[in-house]
Amino acid sequence: MLIGDKENLAADSVPHCTLRQFLNTSTGHCVNVDVPELRDHGVLRSSAAGLLVLFKKDTGAVILLNPITRQAAQLPPFTAMLEDGFLPSYVGNYMPSIVGLVDDDRTIVLRYFSRSSIGTLAFAKPGDNHWTLFSNINDRVTPSTLCAGHLYGVSYSYHTVMALETTGGGDNGMQPRLVPVADLTVPLIPMTDTVHLVDNGGELMLVHRMLRVRVHPDTKQQSEFKRNHKRSYKVYRVNMEKRKLTRARGLGGRAVFIGRYNAISVSPKVFPSLDGNTVYPSLACHERGGDEQVGAYHLRDESTESFNFDRNINFSYIGNYYKPSTVGLVDDDRTIMLRYFSSSSIGTLAFANQDDNHETLFRNINDRVTPSTLCVSRFYGVSYSYHAVMALETGAAGIINGDGGGRMRQQPRMVPVVELTVPLIPMKGSVHLVDNGGDLMLMHRLLHVRVHPDTKQQIEFRRTHKRSYKAYRVNMEKRKLTRACGLGGRAVFVGRYNAIFVSPPQVFHSVDGNTVYPGLAFHERGGDEQVGTYHLRDGSTESFNLDRNSGPTHPWSLADCLAAYASG
């Protein structure tokens, strides 16, 4: 079952969306299925076969559901598991767990973690009165996987691959037990190596993930500390007849995705964008980002492929009000550009052409292009440090693949195009670039101190400030700003990081021309200032009587909607 980013299907937050998508990894087909049980049930776990273990909080009922065939089986309540430290809030939680059918599909097995992070296996058959618990399995079956109706795990203590025997388990049978099936002959280095079991098309295989220190080929000495490690993978078949691991040179043409606790094997014949005999580390693996940049590891030639992954990216920030982002076409509409902020608030530009293998990143642009805008397929920003309007040159960005040589192009760069001649007062003024129908303009937002007309002294602190706006054309031929008395009859909505021009008479009749509308986040919208609009021709203002302490949760008018859009 596919779930949305950060979607929580916990029993505490019912009802959930009942129309769900299920992906068949064997065929690549995705189907929409209505699961009405999600109105009052949480999802404890979804198995690779599409089975759902559902939990109803108010009654404690647990059911095993096949959403495709609508077959359901009543399972025992979680009474014993609650006593063991299991929390209902774990339903749908990120804590690693596994669920599936074992013992010739007669027994449901569930692995979960309690509050003390103690791994526990729970078994039950339809008709049982309670769950049979097998606790403290962390060191005995971590990681674990289901293959051909059996649960397998790796024991780091016993250095073996273990299998779980559940025959006879249940209300009247003997307790389940772990038995060794193959010796773990691969050398494991603590803190750097991990192993991952995976059902590779019905065959149990083990993926060995290693991190080794590079040495100089001549002196055999360790290289410099930076980049002195090399990531590699090896795969083995788990031969239970000979009770040993057998080295394999590939995955039978399949691709394996590995995470910290789980792994899945798929066929490139079903997913053509994937490479066969390749290991794809998950987003949680450290090699995806940083200096390593191992997005894919090809087992046949031990080569790697980078996806230019930045681990500091928080994709939930993209489009977020607090973390502004920009996306558009540049370089004569041949290159897509995305501006985003990472979790460390480092501004980054990402570029990619249609034929590129990965994006080109241009990091740490905070001071160079804040704020920024797109105009006539070019990216412009204001540099407060260089006191200039900057343009981004991207004609050299990306990777050339057409000549077959994979030749790298020159990195993108910021170049000054116009000197910023307007006086900027820190904490009181700001500038905003905007595309005014193909004409790049700069809006200067000022805050002046009022003085008494006679004594020229500052008046009382209350009402001591006056807000005003000025508009300038960015003249790149003369490399200077030219003062504009209006906006050509258009209106501009400015936010902290974005701005948008609209045409009032033709499109938005309720909006005034040659007028600046501050975004919802600006202080002048409320309080003592009450500047809802600023008319450039006469310097007059209009108040919307906005109380910032109890302002609208949602915009009230068309102007507010546009202001909200400019605000992010």
N, C-alpha and C positions, 0 to 999 in steps of 0.2 A: 504494500500500500504506500502510495506517495503522500507525503505531507509537506506543508508549506514551510518556508524558512521560519524557524523559531515557533512553529505552531505547536501548541501544547494540548494534547488530547487527554488531559487528566480528568479523573472523575469529579474533582472539585470544581471544574469549570464547565460542566455541561450546561446547556446543550451545545453540541458541536455540529458542524456542517455534515449533513448526511450523504451528500453526493461526493463520492470518493473515486479516485483513480487508482487502478491496479495495473502494474507493469509485469508482464510475463517475460522474464529474462531469457527464457528458452526460445521464444518466438519474436520478441521485441514488440509485441502488440500491447497496446494500452487501452483498457476499457473503463467506462464510467459505470459505477454501480451505486445504487442507493442503499445505504445501510441505516435503516430507521432506528436501530438500537443505539446509535450515537446520540440520540436526543437525551438519553438518561444514563448512558454508560460511558466510562472512560476506557481507553485502550491501554492494556498493560503491555502488550507486545504484539507485533505482527510478524509472522514467520515468513521465511523465504518462499514458502508454498502458498502464501496469501491467507493463511488462517489467522483469525483474530481471537485473542484472549481478552474478553470484556469484563469489566468490573463495575457493579452498581453500588455506589457509596451508601445510600440510605438503607439498603437491605443486606449488603455484603455479598450479594449473589455474583457468581462467576460462571461465565459461559464460554464455550469454545465454538466459534462460528466460522463456517465457510461462506463468505459473502457472495460467492458466485452461485453455488448450488442452494444456498439458504439452509443447509443442514446445520443443526445446532445440537450441542451436548451440554447438559448441566454438570458443572464441576463443583466440588466441595467449596464451602466458603473459606475465607482467608483467616479463620480464627487462630489456627496454630501459627501461621506466618506472622500475624500481628503480635503475638506473644514473643516471637523470635526477633522482633525489632523491625519488621516490615511496616512501612508507612503507606497509607493510601495515597499520599501526595507523590509517591514514587511512580504512580500510574502515569505513563506518558513522559516520565522524566528521562534526562539524558544518561542516567547511570547505566552502565553496560548490563545487558541482559540478553537471554536467548530463550526461545520457546520453540517447541516442535514435538513431533510424534516419534516415539521409540517403541521397542518391544513389539515389532510387527504392527505398528500403527495402533496399538491398543492402549498405550499409556502416553499421557501428555507430560512433558518435562519442562520445567521452568527454572531458569537460573536467574537469581536476582542478588542484590546487595542490600544489606540491612544498614541501620544507622551507624553501626560501628565498622562499616565497610567489610563485613565478614561475608564471603561468598557462600551462598546456599543454593542447593538444588531441591526443588519441590516436585513430587510425583503424584499423579492422581489418575484414576480411570473413571469414566462415567459410571455413576452409581456408588462410588466410594463416599464414606462419611467424612473423611478428612484427608489432608495432604500428608504425604510421607516426606519428612525433611531430612536432608543430608547436608549438615552444616560444616563450616570451616574448610571449604574446598579451595580456598584461594591458591595455595601453593601446589595443590594436587592436579587441578585441571584448569590452568590459566595459560594461554587462551584456550578456547574450546570451540567446537563446531559440530554440526550434525551432518552425517554422511551415511546414506543407505540405511536409515532407520536406527542408527547408533550415535551416541554422544561420545566424542573424543576430546581429549585435552592433553596438554603438555605439563608434565611435572618437572619443575626446575630442581626440586630437591632430589628426586629419584632419578633424574636425567633420563626419563622415558616418556614415550607416548602412551597414555592411559585410555582405556575404554570403560564405559559405564555399563555394568550388567544390572538390568532391571527385572529379569525374569523372576516372577514370583512376588514382585513388589506390590504393595497396595495394602488394603485393610487386613488381609489374612495371610499375606506372604512374608518372605524374609526381607530383610533390609537390602537395598541396593548396595553395590560395592564397586570400587575401582580396581581394574586389573591391568597390568602392563601388557602391551601388545608389540612394542618395538623399542629397542634401545636408541637413545638420542646420542648418536655418535658425532654430531657436529660440535666443534669447539664454540662454546658460548662465553663471551666476555661480559661480565655484569656491567650495567649502565650504558653499554653501547650496542649490544646485540639483542635482537628479539626474534622469536619464531612465531609463525602464524599457520595454523591448520586451515585447509580449505577443501571443500568438495569441488573437485575439478571435473565436472561432468560425470559424477558417479565414482571417481577415483580419489581416494584420500591422499592429499599431498601436503608437504610442509615447505613453507617459504622461510628461508633464513635471511634476515636483514642484518647487515654487518656495517660497522664503521671502523676502518683501519687507518693507521698513521702512514702518511706518505714518507718515503725515504728517497734520498738523492741516488740516481742510478750509478754514480761513480763512487762516491764516498760512503754510501749506505747510511748517511747520517739523516736524521730527521730534518725536514725542510722547515722554513719559517713557520711560526705558529699559525699565522693567518693562512687559511687554505691548506693546512697540513693533514687534512683528513679526506678520505675517499669513501664514498658510499657504494656498496655493492650488494647484490642479491644472488642467492643460490636456491635452487628448488630440488626437492627430494620426493620420491615416491615412498609411501609408508607400506612396506612389504610385511604384512602380518604373518604370512606363512614362514618366512625366514627370520621374522622378528628383528628386522633391521631397516635402515633407511637406504634407498638406492638413489644415487645421483641422477638427475634428469637434466638434459640440456635445454629443455623447453617445457611448454605447457600444453603440448599437443595442439598448437595453433590457437589456443585460447588466451584470454587476458584476465589478469587477477587484480582486483582492487583490495588493498589491505588497509585496515584501520588499527586502532590500538587494541581492540578486543575482538573484532569480527573481520571476516574476509569473504569475498564473493568472486566467483569465476563466471565469465560470460564469453560468448563466441563472437569474434569479429564478423562472422558471416551474418549475424543478426544485427550487430552494431558496426556498420562499415567504417565509421570514423576512428575505430580503435585498431591498434596494431596487435597482431598475434604474438604469442610467446613474450609478453611484456608485462611487467609489474608496474602498477600505478599506485603510488603512495597516496593516502588520503590527505585531506586538508589539515588533519591534526598531526601529521608526521613532520618533523622539523626540516627534513631535506627538501620539502616543497619550496621553501623560501631561504632567505639569507644568502650566504656564500655558496651553498651547495646547489640549489636550483635543480633538484632532480624531480621533474614532473613525471617522467616515464623512464623505466630501466628496461632496455632490450636485452633479454637473456642470451640470445645467440651470439652477439658480438660485444656484449657488455658495454654498449654505448648508452648514453643518457640523452634525454630531451628536456629542455627547460621550458616552462610555461610562464617564466618571468613573474612568479608569484611573490607578492609582497605580504608577509605574514602580519604586518601591522594594519592591513586593510580591514576595516569593519564594514562589510557590505551593507549593513543596516544604516550606515551613515549616509550612503548615497541617496540623495533626495530628501535627507533629513533637514529640518529647519536649522538646527544648530551646526550642521556640517554641510555647507553649501557645495553644490556640484554643478558642472556644466558639461553638456554633451552636444556635439555637432560635427559637421563636415568642414574640413579645411583642405588646403593644398589643392585648390580647384576641384573640390568635392571628391577627391580621390582617397582621402584619409579620414577616418573617424577618430575624433579626439574626445577623451573623457577626462574631466578634472574631478578629483575626489580628495577627501581628507582621510588620512589614516588615524588609527586610535591614538597616536602620539601627536595629532594635529599637524602633521607634516603634509603640506600641499603637494600633490603629485599630478602630473599630466601623463596620460597613457595614450599612445597612438597605435594604430594598426591599419594596414591596407587590406584589401580583400584577399590577396594572395599571400599575406604574411603568415608565418608559422606561429608567431607570438607577438605580443604588443611590445612597444618600445616605451620605457618609463623615463620620465624627466622629473626627478624628485626635488624636494626642498624649494618650492617656488613661492612660499608664503610671502616673502618680502618683495619678490620680483613682479608678481602679477596679481595683486590684491588691491581693489576688486578687478574683475575681468569681464569681457563680453566677446561675442562672436559678431563679426561684421564683414560681409562680402567674402565669406570663406576664409577669413583670417581671424586669428585669436589675438586680442589686445588686452593689456593689463596696465595698471598704474604701479610704478615702483616708488614707494615713499623714500627709499634710501637714495636712489639715483635721481629722484625728483623729475621723472620723465614718464611719458607714455611709451610702453614697450610693445613690440610686435613679435610674434612667435614665427620663426622660420622653420617650416616642417618639410620643405621640398627634399631635404636630405634624410628624413626620418624613415625608419622601417628597415626591411630586409628585401633585397632583390632576389627573386627566385627564377625570373624568366630566362636568365642566361645559364641556369643550371649550376652556377658556381657558388651560390649562396653568399655572394659578396655583401658585406656589411656596408650600409650607407652611413654618412656622417650623422652624428647625434643632432637633435633639434637644439635651437638656441634662441635666446631672447635678445632682440636688438632695439635700441632706442629709436623712436621715430619722431617724437615731438617733445620739446622741453616743457616741463610743467611750470608755467610762470605764475600761476595763481598762488596767493599766500595761504599756506596751510597752517592753521593753529592746532597743535596737538590737543586731542580730547574735545575740541569744539567744532572742527571742520572735517568734512569728508568729501571725497570725489567719487563719481559714479559714471562709468562709461556705458553708452547705450547706442544701439543701432537705430537711427532715426530714418527708417525707410532707405537704407543703403548709405546714409551719411553718418559717419562716426561723430558722436557728440559727447561732451563731458559736462556733467552736472556738478556744480560746486555747492555744497550744502554748508552754510555758515551759521555761526552763533555769535552775535555781537553783544557787547555790553552797552546798555542804554545809559546816556548821560543827560543831565538837566540842561535844557537849551540855554539857560542864562549863565549858571555858574560852572557849567561843564563838569560838574561833579557827578559821581555815580549816585543814582537815587537809591532808595531803600532796596534791600536785597530781593524782596519779593517783586517780581516783574522787572528784574534788572536785565533780562536778556531778551534779545529780539532775533527771531529766526528768519533767514532769507536764503534765497537760491539764485544762482546765476548759471547761465548756459553758455557753452563755448563750442565752436566747431573745431575739430582736430584737423588742421591743415597740414597734411604730410608733405606737400610740395614745398611749402615755405618753412616746414618744421616748427610750427608754432601754433598756439591756440588763438582763435579769433572770436571775440565776444559776439554773442547772438542775442538780439532783443526778444526773441521768441523761439518757438519750436516749429515754425512753418504751419501753424494751425493745429498741430498735434498735441497730445497730452502724454506725459511720461509718469510712470509709476516706479518709484525707486525703493529698493529694500537695502538691507545691509550689504548684500553681496551681488544682487541681480537688479536689473532694471528692464522695463519694457515700454515701448512706444505704441500708442494706438491712435487711430484717426477718429476723433469725436463726431464731426458733422456727418460723415458718411456711414460710420459703423455704430458708434456708441453715442447716441443722441443725448444721454444724460450726463456725459462727461464734457467738461469745458476744454476748449483749445488753448494752447500756449500756457498750460497749467501743469504744475508739479504736484503729484499726489504722494505723500510719504507712505511708506509701508507700515503695516500694523505694529512692527517692532519698534518704531521710532518714538522717542519720548515726546516729541512735539505734537503727536496725535492726541495726547491727553494732558492732564495736569493744568498748570497755569497757562501754558502756551496755546493749546487747542488749535494747532495748525493742521486742519484736515486737507486743505488745498492751498497752494501758493500760486497766484497769478503773476506771471513774469512781466507782463506789459505795464502794470501799475503798482506792483509790489504789495497788493492787498492779499489778505488771507480769508479763509472761510473755515468755520469751526463745525465739527460734527458732534460736539458735546460728548466726547468719549471719556468715560471714566476708566483709567487704566487698571484700577483695582477691581472693577467689576465689569470690564469690557466684554464685548461679544465673544462667546466661545467660537461662533462661526460668523463669517462676514454677513452684514445685513443688506448690503446693496451691491450693485454691479461694480461701483468704484471700490468697495471693500474687497470684492472678489479679485479684482485686478491687483489691488494692493497686497492681498494675501499671496497671489501668485508671485509678485515681485519679491515678497518676503521669503520665498522658498517653500 
